[in-house]
Every structure is written in structure tokens, then in C-alpha cells.
Amino acid sequence: MQPKKSSKVLIFGAGGRVGLGLISEFMRNNIDIVAIDNIDESLLSQMVARLAIDNRISSDPGESVITVYGNIDVLDEDIITPILAEEQPDAVVNYAIPFTWDAAKQLDNYDQISRACLGAFSCIQVLAPRVIAGAIFKSGISASFIVGNLPDITIPVIYKTSTSRDLALPICGAGNVGLIEAALRHQIALEHNVNIDQLKVYLVAHHIHWVAPREPGYSNEAPFLLRVSLGDKDITLELGDLRALMNRSIIKSYEAGAGFSSTTSRLAAENIMALLDNRSCRRHVPAPNGLPGGYPVTIQNGDITLDLPPDWSQSQVVETMLEAHTFDGIDKIAADGTIFFNAESVDILRREMGFSLPPVVSPNDLEAVAREQILSANKLLGAV
């Protein structure tokens, strides 16, 4: 079933790899699109036009109305709020990030900086989605909000911050646990010569599990939960070392660089389309309804609920993901959204970037810290 023709999705960061992938997916599914990015509007229009041509020459083209906004600063709430109010999207997805990990990889000392973990950059990661959450609330629209910026951490921060400010709450993220689950099913089917459609995976995993096998310096000891069945039979014990299986699945399924962006786009698009057309489907998503980490869920009637084995309690899986946070640069996130960073991560950023990350960052200080961290990183890149 395809979403109703009147469905409209607004994409922040539309000119990036994931954003362009989302546009392609929505075009094929007759969903109207509002594409927003900070790049020049003429360039963004060219990108979208190319995708529209690709869509029209395909064997089964969809029809979408596409609106383009270029030169838009996603961090300016006064600019994006009226756009949201004017466009009235059914869903909003953010993949705009003020400083990306791809940029960090250009640094000569990236291997050392990587040891601080991406969680040490969570102030930057949460900045854009928090601004968007405020703009959605101000605009008065009713839209499902999906966050792509380190959602395992940033969405819980937004939920906790909402106790002291008016924010529209994201329903979930995309990527991370979904990428791992897809790779696991693929690898298990290959190694055990079984029908992939008969495999059912229950995976509770964090961003750290996705990056640890791929990036230098990350700990590969963070806890996770995994259960696999083939038809009605639980085959988990037959799979051997589960961490080794997970690592092997990721390495063998995704090449270095941009290879996983197409999968992330497809995962995000499928989540959004399921929310829009009220179909029932099973997915693995980060931070459903503000929970830390990633989980198996059921999407139905515009809502998301955990889909856990009967012997896994919600408190158990959440505690597992809170512990995983500590392997990704963060000791804890307090009830008000205050972030407590690992001492080691703070020390690495001071030594390798010359940036003094405060060990504790309150919601009121988050934007200032994020902007200082962006400035510090851009100086290292020679961008300022």
C-alpha cells in the first residue's frame, strides 16, 4: 500500500547523500517533497531536477510535487518556522548536520580524535534537531518528526530538554540499529544457507555497535542483546560468537565511505511511509519515543511500540542501552537533558583539537558549546 497522494515530507539536509536518497525514494512513492538545504538554491534545484529525470525514465515512475528552498540556515528558527507553517508537511526529517564526521575524517589526527567517540560531538549533533523541534512546535503543524543526527543520543536529549522548553518530540530516528539488523539477516542467510525471509531478528543495539568495527579507537565491548529465529525455531545458540557475527556482518556488508547512505535513506523512507499510510510493519529504529539506543519496534496507525521477546523487559533493554552510552563518550544524560561526558573523551578533544569540552553541559549551554566546537573543528580544517 502506498501513502495517500496528498502526503508531504519536508527534508532538512536534502542536498546530502541521505537527503538525496530520501528524495528518490519519495518520488517513486508519489509523495510530495519539500527539499531544504543551506547550499545555493540553484545547485539544490539542479540536484533535484536530476533525480526527477532519473525517476521519470524509470519503468514505474511516481509523481511528486517538489518544492526547493536553498540558502537556508537550519539553525535559524525564525527562518524555518514560517516555512513549516506554509508547507504544512505530514512528516519532517532532519539530516542537516553543522559539522559532519566525514569532515572530521579529513583531519590528519582523525585516528586520535575518533577515540573520543561521536558521542563527544553530541552537542553539535543535537543542535539542529532541537532548533527544528522548536520550530515545528511554534509553527503549529502536526507532523511526524524523524531525526538522523546521532539519534540514539540526540533524541533522548530532546525529550529530556522538552521539560523546560516547548519542543515537538521526534518519534524515532533511522539508521544505526536498522543498518546492523539488515546486515545480520544478510550474513546469517549466507553463512547458514537459509531463506532470509524466514529469519527474524530481535536486536537491541547502539550507534557504538555500528561504528566500533569501522572506525579507529572505538571500544568494541559495549553491551547489546540479540536473538535470532528461523521460522519458529530459536537459532541464536547456533550462531556462535554473537559480537563477532555482528562485526563480521557490518564489515562484509558496507564498504568504507558512503556505501551505507543508500541503506540509511531506504530505512528512513520506509519508516516515514509506514507512519504516513498507517500500515503495520516491523522495523528496527533508534530512539523510539525518546528511548536511548535502538530497538525492534512495530509501526502501526502512526505510532511506534517496542517489539521485544516476552522475556526481555523494557527496563532491561533500556538499561543495556544506557550502559552502551558510556562506551560512546557519554557517562549519562540527566533528567533535564544535561549531558555528562566521559573524562577520557574530554581529554582527547582538549589534546587533539585544542577544544575544552565542558565535562557537564546543561541544555542552556548546549548551543554555545556546539558553536565553539564547530569553530574549533573548522579551524583545524582550515575552513576559518
C-alpha positions as CSV (number, residue, x, y, z in Angstrom):
1,M,0.0,0.0,0.0
2,Q,1.4,3.4,-0.9
3,P,0.8,6.5,1.2
4,K,-2.0,8.8,0.1
5,K,-1.1,11.2,-2.7
6,S,-1.5,14.2,-0.5
7,S,1.3,13.1,1.8
8,K,4.1,15.6,2.0
9,V,7.6,15.2,3.6
10,L,9.9,18.1,4.4
11,I,13.6,17.2,4.4
12,F,16.3,19.3,6.1
13,G,19.7,18.5,4.6
14,A,18.1,17.5,1.3
15,G,21.4,18.0,-0.6
16,G,23.4,15.5,1.3
17,R,23.8,11.8,0.4
18,V,21.0,10.6,2.7
19,G,18.8,13.5,1.8
20,L,19.1,12.9,-1.9
21,G,18.4,9.2,-1.3
22,L,15.2,10.1,0.5
23,I,14.1,12.3,-2.4
24,S,14.5,9.4,-4.8
25,E,12.5,7.1,-2.5
26,F,9.7,9.5,-2.1
27,M,9.5,10.3,-5.8
28,R,9.0,6.7,-6.5
29,N,6.2,6.5,-4.0
30,N,4.1,9.6,-5.1
31,I,5.0,11.6,-2.0
32,D,5.3,15.4,-2.3
33,I,8.7,16.8,-1.2
34,V,10.0,20.0,0.3
35,A,13.8,20.0,-0.1
36,I,15.7,22.3,2.2
37,D,19.4,22.8,2.5
38,N,22.0,25.6,3.2
39,I,23.6,25.1,-0.2
40,D,22.9,27.5,-3.1
41,E,19.3,27.2,-4.3
42,S,20.3,26.9,-8.0
43,L,22.6,23.9,-7.1
44,L,20.0,22.2,-5.0
45,S,17.4,22.7,-7.8
46,Q,19.9,21.0,-10.2
47,M,20.3,18.1,-7.9
48,V,16.5,17.7,-7.5
49,A,16.0,18.0,-11.3
50,R,18.5,15.3,-11.9
51,L,16.6,12.9,-9.5
52,A,13.3,13.9,-11.1
53,I,14.7,12.9,-14.5
54,D,16.1,9.6,-13.2
55,N,12.6,8.9,-11.8
56,R,10.8,9.8,-15.0
57,I,12.9,7.5,-17.1
58,S,12.4,4.5,-14.7
59,S,10.0,1.7,-15.6
60,D,7.5,2.7,-12.9
61,P,7.8,6.4,-12.2
62,G,5.9,8.1,-9.4
63,E,4.5,11.6,-9.4
64,S,5.6,14.1,-6.8
65,V,5.3,17.9,-6.4
66,I,8.7,19.1,-5.3
67,T,9.5,22.5,-3.7
68,V,13.1,23.6,-3.2
69,Y,14.5,26.0,-0.6
70,G,18.2,26.7,-0.8
71,N,20.5,29.0,1.2
72,I,18.5,28.1,4.4
73,D,20.3,28.1,7.8
74,V,18.6,25.3,9.7
75,L,19.8,26.8,12.9
76,D,17.7,29.9,12.4
77,E,14.4,29.1,14.0
78,D,12.9,32.4,12.7
79,I,13.6,31.4,9.1
80,I,12.4,27.8,9.2
81,T,9.3,28.3,11.4
82,P,7.3,30.1,8.6
83,I,8.4,27.6,6.0
84,L,7.0,24.8,8.1
85,A,3.8,26.7,8.7
86,E,3.5,27.5,4.9
87,E,4.3,24.0,3.7
88,Q,2.2,22.0,6.3
89,P,4.2,18.7,5.9
90,D,2.9,15.4,7.2
91,A,6.4,14.4,8.2
92,V,9.7,16.2,8.8
93,V,13.1,14.5,8.6
94,N,16.4,16.1,9.5
95,Y,19.8,15.1,8.1
96,A,21.3,18.6,8.3
97,I,24.4,18.5,10.5
98,P,26.5,21.6,11.1
99,F,29.8,19.6,11.2
100,T,29.9,16.1,9.9
101,W,32.0,13.1,10.8
102,D,33.1,12.9,7.1
103,A,34.7,16.4,7.7
104,A,36.5,15.1,10.8
105,K,38.0,12.3,8.7
106,Q,39.9,14.9,6.7
107,L,41.9,15.8,9.8
108,D,45.5,14.4,10.0
109,N,44.9,13.3,13.6
110,Y,41.5,11.8,12.9
111,D,42.6,8.4,14.3
112,Q,43.2,10.1,17.6
113,I,40.1,12.2,17.6
114,S,38.0,9.2,16.8
115,R,38.9,7.7,20.1
116,A,36.8,10.4,21.8
117,C,33.8,8.8,20.0
118,L,31.0,10.5,18.2
119,G,29.1,11.0,21.5
120,A,31.7,13.6,22.4
121,F,30.2,15.7,19.5
122,S,26.6,15.3,20.7
123,C,26.2,19.0,21.3
124,I,26.7,19.6,17.6
125,Q,24.6,16.7,16.6
126,V,21.6,17.7,18.8
127,L,21.7,21.4,17.8
128,A,19.9,21.3,14.5
129,P,17.1,18.8,15.5
130,R,16.5,20.8,18.7
131,V,16.0,24.0,16.7
132,I,13.7,22.2,14.3
133,A,11.8,20.7,17.2
134,G,11.2,24.2,18.5
135,A,10.2,25.5,15.0
136,I,7.7,22.6,14.5
137,F,6.1,23.4,17.8
138,K,5.9,27.2,17.0
139,S,4.5,26.5,13.5
140,G,1.6,24.7,15.0
141,I,1.8,21.9,12.4
142,S,1.1,18.2,13.2
143,A,3.9,16.2,11.7
144,S,5.9,13.0,12.5
145,F,9.4,14.1,13.2
146,I,12.3,11.8,12.3
147,V,15.9,12.7,13.4
148,G,19.0,11.4,11.6
149,N,21.6,13.1,13.8
150,L,23.1,10.5,16.2
151,P,19.5,9.7,17.2
152,D,20.5,7.2,19.9
153,I,21.7,10.1,21.9
154,T,20.2,13.3,20.5
155,I,16.5,12.2,20.6
156,P,16.7,11.3,24.4
157,V,18.3,14.7,25.0
158,I,15.5,16.5,23.1
159,Y,12.9,14.6,25.1
160,K,14.5,15.5,28.4
161,T,15.1,19.1,27.3
162,S,11.4,19.4,26.5
163,T,10.5,19.6,30.2
164,S,11.8,23.2,30.2
165,R,11.0,24.4,26.7
166,D,8.4,23.9,24.0
167,L,9.5,21.3,21.6
168,A,7.9,18.9,19.1
169,L,9.1,15.4,20.1
170,P,10.7,13.2,17.4
171,I,9.0,9.8,17.1
172,C,12.2,8.0,16.2
173,G,15.5,8.0,14.2
174,A,16.8,6.0,11.3
175,G,20.0,4.0,10.6
176,N,22.3,2.5,13.2
177,V,20.4,-0.4,14.7
178,G,18.5,-0.8,11.4
179,L,21.7,-1.0,9.4
180,I,23.1,-3.7,11.7
181,E,19.9,-5.7,11.7
182,A,19.7,-5.7,7.9
183,A,23.4,-6.8,7.7
184,L,22.9,-9.5,10.3
185,R,20.0,-11.1,8.4
186,H,22.0,-10.9,5.1
187,Q,25.1,-12.5,6.7
188,I,23.3,-15.2,8.6
189,A,21.4,-16.2,5.4
190,L,24.7,-16.5,3.5
191,E,26.6,-18.3,6.2
192,H,23.9,-20.8,7.1
193,N,22.3,-21.2,3.6
194,V,18.8,-20.3,4.8
195,N,16.0,-18.3,3.4
196,I,16.5,-14.7,4.6
197,D,12.7,-14.1,4.7
198,Q,12.3,-16.8,7.3
199,L,14.8,-15.1,9.7
200,K,13.5,-12.9,12.5
201,V,16.0,-10.8,14.4
202,Y,15.5,-9.1,17.8
203,L,18.4,-6.7,18.2
204,V,18.9,-4.0,20.8
205,A,22.0,-2.1,19.8
206,H,23.5,1.4,19.8
207,H,25.3,3.7,17.5
208,I,28.6,2.4,19.1
209,H,28.0,-1.1,17.8
210,W,27.7,0.3,14.2
211,V,30.9,2.3,14.3
212,A,33.2,0.2,16.5
213,P,34.1,-2.3,13.7
214,R,34.5,0.5,11.2
215,E,36.3,3.4,12.9
216,P,39.7,3.6,14.8
217,G,39.8,3.9,18.6
218,Y,36.2,2.8,19.5
219,S,35.7,0.2,22.2
220,N,34.1,-2.9,21.0
221,E,32.8,-4.0,24.4
222,A,29.5,-2.2,24.6
223,P,26.6,-4.4,25.7
224,F,23.8,-5.4,23.3
225,L,21.0,-8.0,23.1
226,L,20.4,-10.3,20.1
227,R,18.1,-13.2,19.4
228,V,17.5,-14.9,16.0
229,S,14.9,-17.3,15.0
230,L,14.4,-19.3,11.8
231,G,10.7,-19.8,11.4
232,D,9.6,-20.9,14.8
233,K,13.0,-22.2,15.9
234,D,15.3,-20.1,18.0
235,I,18.8,-20.5,16.4
236,T,20.7,-17.9,18.5
237,L,22.9,-20.5,20.2
238,E,23.8,-22.0,16.8
239,L,25.3,-18.7,15.6
240,G,28.5,-18.8,17.7
241,D,30.1,-15.6,19.0
242,L,27.4,-13.0,18.5
243,R,29.6,-10.0,18.7
244,A,32.0,-11.5,16.1
245,L,28.9,-12.2,14.0
246,M,27.7,-8.6,14.3
247,N,31.1,-7.2,13.5
248,R,31.5,-9.5,10.5
249,S,28.1,-8.7,9.2
250,I,28.8,-4.9,9.3
251,I,32.3,-5.2,7.7
252,K,31.2,-7.5,4.9
253,S,28.0,-5.6,4.1
254,Y,29.1,-1.9,4.0
255,E,32.2,-0.6,2.2
256,A,34.2,2.3,3.6
257,G,32.9,5.8,2.8
258,A,29.4,6.4,1.6
259,G,28.3,2.9,1.0
260,F,25.8,2.7,3.7
261,S,24.0,6.0,2.9
262,S,21.6,4.3,0.4
263,T,20.6,1.8,3.1
264,T,20.0,4.7,5.6
265,S,17.9,6.5,3.1
266,R,15.8,3.4,2.5
267,L,15.4,2.7,6.2
268,A,14.3,6.3,6.9
269,A,11.9,6.4,3.9
270,E,10.3,3.1,4.9
271,N,9.8,4.4,8.5
272,I,8.2,7.6,7.3
273,M,6.0,5.9,4.7
274,A,4.8,3.4,7.3
275,L,3.9,6.3,9.6
276,L,2.1,8.1,6.8
277,D,-0.1,5.3,5.5
278,N,-0.9,3.8,8.9
279,R,0.2,0.3,7.7
280,S,1.5,-2.2,10.3
281,C,5.2,-3.2,9.9
282,R,8.1,-4.4,11.9
283,R,11.3,-2.3,11.9
284,H,14.5,-1.7,13.9
285,V,14.8,2.0,14.8
286,P,16.9,4.2,17.0
287,A,15.3,6.1,20.0
288,P,11.6,5.2,19.5
289,N,9.6,7.6,21.6
290,G,12.8,9.0,23.1
291,L,14.4,5.8,24.4
292,P,18.2,5.6,24.4
293,G,19.8,3.3,21.8
294,G,18.0,1.2,19.1
295,Y,15.2,-1.4,19.3
296,P,12.9,-3.7,17.3
297,V,9.5,-2.0,17.0
298,T,6.1,-2.2,15.4
299,I,4.9,0.8,13.5
300,Q,1.1,0.9,13.3
301,N,-1.6,3.6,13.0
302,G,1.1,6.3,13.2
303,D,2.5,5.0,16.5
304,I,5.7,3.1,17.4
305,T,5.8,0.4,20.1
306,L,8.6,-1.9,21.2
307,D,8.5,-5.4,19.8
308,L,10.5,-7.5,22.3
309,P,10.7,-11.2,23.1
310,P,8.5,-12.0,26.1
311,D,11.5,-12.5,28.4
312,W,13.0,-9.1,27.6
313,S,11.6,-6.3,29.8
314,Q,11.6,-2.7,28.7
315,S,13.6,-1.7,31.8
316,Q,16.2,-4.4,30.9
317,V,16.8,-3.3,27.3
318,V,16.9,0.4,28.3
319,E,19.5,-0.2,31.0
320,T,21.6,-2.1,28.4
321,M,21.5,1.0,26.1
322,L,22.2,3.4,28.9
323,E,25.4,1.4,29.6
324,A,26.2,1.5,25.9
325,H,26.2,5.3,26.1
326,T,29.2,5.1,28.4
327,F,31.2,3.5,25.5
328,D,30.3,6.3,23.2
329,G,31.8,9.3,25.1
330,I,28.8,9.9,27.5
331,D,28.6,8.9,31.1
332,K,24.9,9.8,31.4
333,I,22.1,12.2,30.3
334,A,20.3,13.7,33.3
335,A,16.5,14.0,33.6
336,D,16.7,17.7,32.4
337,G,18.8,16.9,29.4
338,T,22.2,17.8,30.9
339,I,25.0,15.7,29.3
340,F,27.8,14.3,31.4
341,F,30.8,13.5,29.1
342,N,33.5,10.8,29.7
343,A,36.7,12.3,31.2
344,E,38.7,10.4,28.6
345,S,36.7,12.0,25.7
346,V,37.1,15.5,27.2
347,D,40.9,14.9,27.5
348,I,41.2,13.7,23.9
349,L,39.3,16.7,22.5
350,R,41.5,19.1,24.5
351,R,44.7,17.4,23.4
352,E,43.8,16.7,19.8
353,M,41.6,19.6,18.9
354,G,42.5,22.3,21.4
355,F,38.9,22.3,22.4
356,S,37.8,22.4,26.1
357,L,34.6,20.4,26.1
358,P,32.9,21.0,29.5
359,P,32.5,17.7,31.4
360,V,28.9,18.7,32.0
361,V,26.8,20.6,29.5
362,S,23.3,21.9,30.5
363,P,20.5,22.4,28.0
364,N,21.0,26.2,28.3
365,D,24.7,25.9,27.4
366,L,24.3,23.4,24.7
367,E,24.2,25.8,21.7
368,A,27.2,27.8,22.9
369,V,29.3,24.7,23.4
370,A,28.2,23.3,20.0
371,R,29.1,26.5,18.1
372,E,32.5,26.7,19.9
373,Q,33.2,23.0,19.0
374,I,32.2,23.7,15.3
375,L,34.5,26.7,15.2
376,S,37.4,24.7,16.7
377,A,36.9,21.8,14.2
378,N,36.7,24.2,11.2
379,K,39.9,25.9,12.3
380,L,41.7,22.6,12.2
381,L,40.3,22.0,8.7
382,G,41.4,25.5,7.6
383,A,37.8,26.5,6.9
384,V,38.1,29.7,9.0
